[in-house]
Amino acid sequence: MKSKTEKTLKDEILEAAKRGSQERSRALVRSGERTQESMFLIAPSIVTTLKIRHRTTNL
């Protein structure tokens, strides 16, 4: 039986841009210009109003 090998594609320029953006965001938080909560993808005020229902196929 042959083992399947997976090759991942990497975009070095995109990765470098992402790391740069992360470092700028962390610097803003460290300096106090932004709060850590303001860096969240979804605002905390929205998260507190969400209601999540988990569904499963198991009975």
PyMOL commands that set and color helices and strands:
alter all, ss='L'
color gray80, all
select helices_A, chain A and resi 12-31+37-39+44-47
alter helices_A, ss='H'
color red, helices_A
deselect
rebuild
show_as cartoon
